[in-house]
Amino acid sequence: MTCEACTQAEVNPRTGLYRIGCAECSARMLAHSPEFAESAARQTLTQPYKAALAVALVPGERIEQTHQRVRAWDRRIRGLLSPAVAAGLRLDPFCDPEEA
């Protein structure tokens, strides 16, 4: 984890505390977003969600990597992954962003 908000999210992934500029906080915030929810419902990376992902990119990261971080937080928030599993899990995106 990278900041105090992330430290709190380690214990409670549903915390409403975020730090601007923190990549993990951005990913966790996106996991709560309507853009992510719509993409999940449609099982594709929608244009609004891709735009949100582009804002949350960290240097050297690709959109699909950011999406994987968002998906990991989504699963943590919903209680599907333990913190240890979430830290090392590679999640497949809904689809290949090049195809969407």
C-alpha positions in Angstrom: 0.0 0.0 0.0 1.2 3.5 -0.7 -0.5 6.0 1.7 -2.6 6.3 4.9 -5.8 5.8 2.9 -4.4 2.6 1.4 -3.4 1.4 4.9 -7.0 1.9 6.0 -8.3 0.2 2.9 -6.1 -2.8 3.6 -8.3 -3.4 6.7 -11.5 -2.0 5.3 -11.7 -1.9 1.4 -15.0 0.0 1.6 -13.4 3.0 3.4 -14.3 6.3 1.9 -10.9 7.7 2.5 -8.8 8.5 -0.7 -5.6 10.4 -1.3 -5.4 12.4 -4.5 -2.3 11.4 -6.5 -2.2 7.8 -5.1 -2.4 5.2 -7.9 -4.1 2.6 -5.6 -6.6 5.1 -4.3 -7.4 6.0 -7.9 -8.0 2.3 -8.7 -10.1 1.8 -5.6 -12.1 4.9 -6.4 -12.7 3.6 -10.0 -13.9 0.3 -8.6 -16.7 2.3 -6.9 -17.5 4.3 -10.1 -20.6 4.2 -12.3 -18.2 3.9 -15.3 -16.8 0.6 -13.9 -20.2 -0.7 -13.0 -21.5 -0.1 -16.5 -18.5 -1.8 -18.0 -18.9 -4.8 -15.7 -22.6 -5.1 -16.6 -21.8 -5.0 -20.3 -18.7 -7.2 -20.0 -16.7 -4.8 -22.1 -14.5 -1.8 -21.6 -16.9 1.1 -22.4 -15.6 4.4 -23.7 -16.4 6.3 -20.5 -14.6 3.7 -18.4 -11.6 3.7 -20.8 -11.5 7.5 -20.3 -11.5 7.1 -16.6 -8.8 4.5 -16.8 -6.6 6.8 -18.9 -6.8 9.4 -16.1 -5.8 6.8 -13.5 -2.7 5.5 -15.4 0.6 5.6 -13.7 3.8 6.2 -15.8 4.7 3.1 -17.8 1.4 1.4 -17.2 -1.1 0.3 -19.9 -4.9 0.7 -19.7 -5.3 -3.1 -19.2 -2.9 -3.0 -16.2 -4.9 -0.2 -14.6 -8.1 -2.2 -15.3 -6.6 -5.2 -13.5 -5.9 -3.1 -10.5 -9.4 -1.8 -10.5 -10.8 -5.3 -10.8 -8.7 -6.5 -7.9 -10.1 -3.6 -5.8 -13.6 -4.5 -6.9 -13.2 -8.1 -5.8 -11.7 -6.9 -2.5 -14.5 -4.5 -1.9 -17.1 -7.2 -2.6 -15.1 -9.5 -0.2 -14.1 -12.0 -2.9 -10.3 -11.8 -2.3 -8.2 -11.8 0.8 -5.5 -9.0 0.9 -2.7 -11.5 0.4 -4.4 -13.1 -2.7 -5.3 -9.7 -4.1 -1.7 -8.4 -3.9 -0.3 -11.1 -6.2 -3.3 -11.9 -8.4 -3.3 -11.3 -12.1 -6.9 -10.7 -13.2 -8.0 -11.0 -16.8 -9.7 -7.9 -18.2 -13.3 -8.1 -19.4 -11.9 -8.2 -22.9 -8.8 -7.1 -24.8 -8.9 -3.2 -24.8 -7.7 -3.3 -28.4 -10.9 -5.1 -29.4 -13.3 -2.9 -27.5 
